[in-house]
Amino acid sequence: MRSEMLARAVGFNQPSDWRFQDLMKAARMYGLTSGAGPKATIGLEKIGHDIVAPSSPQQRRDALRQAFHNVEAFKQVDDFYKGKRIPEDEYFLIR
C-alpha cells in the first residue's frame, strides 16, 4: 500500500507526519513491514501477516516472539533471562 493511503488509513493526514514515520520505523525494526519514507510502498512481511492474520494461536505467538527478537536489545534481555519471568518495569527504569 502506498504510504499516503496507509497514513490516512491509520489516522494521519500526511505520510510525512513524524508520528506516522515513527510507527513505520518501529514496524520495520520489528520486521513487520517493508518500505520506508513518505513516498514508499509499504508491504506487510510474513511476521506481520502471521501476527494480524494467523492460522493458529501458536503461529501468532511464534511471530510475536520472532518480532520481539528482531530488536537486539529485547533479544538480549530475553536471552539473559532464558524463559524466566522478566522483572517488573521499575527495575528497568533509568535513574
N, C-alpha and C positions, 0 to 999 in steps of 0.2 A: 504494500500500500504506500502511496506517496506520502511523504511527511506532512504535507498540507492537509490531506484528508485525515490522517491519523491524529494530528494535533487537534483538529476540530472534534473528532470522534471522542476524544478523552477530555474535552472541555477547555481547550486553549484556542485563542483567536489566531495566533501566528505560530508557525513551526519554528521560528527563531526565538520564541519566548524561552528565557533561560531555564525556567522551571520544566518546560517540556523537554528541552535539551538535556537537563539533568536526569530526567526519567529515562530518556533514551540511552544515555551513557550508562546508567545503572543496569538497564536491561541487557546491554551489550556485555557489561562486565560479568554479569551472572550467566551469560551465554544464551539468553532467551531470544534475542533478536540479532539481526544483522542490518547493516546500513547505518550511516552517520551523516548528520548535517541537515539543515533546513530544506534542502532540495533533494534529499536522498529518497530512495525507495526502501522502506523498512520491511524486512522479512521476519517471519516467525520461525525460529530454529526448532530442531527436534525437541530439545529440552523444554522450550516454551510451549510447544504443542502438547507434549506429554503432561505438562502442568495444567493447562487450561482445558484440554480435551483428552484425558487419559482413558485407556481401555480398561483399566482396573485401578483400585486404590493403591496397590503396590507400585504400579507404574508411576503414579503421581508422587508417591513417597520417594522413589528412587530418583526421579527427575529433580525434586526439591533438594535432595542431598547432593546430587551432582552440581546443581546450580550454586549451592552454598559452597561447595569445594572449589568452584571456579574463582572465588575471591580468595587469594592466597592467605591473607590474614585470618579469615574464618577457617580455612582448611588447617592452618597451623594450630589454632585453638582446639578444633575438633580432634586433630591428631594427638595433641598433648593430653587431652582428657580420655582418649581412646574408648569412647562409648559410655563413660561415667557421666553422671549428672554435672552439667556445667553450672558453676556458681551463679547466684543472682547478679543482676546488673550492678548493684552497689559495689561489688568487688572489682569491677572493670572501669569505674569512674576515675578520671584523671584529676588529681587534686593539685 
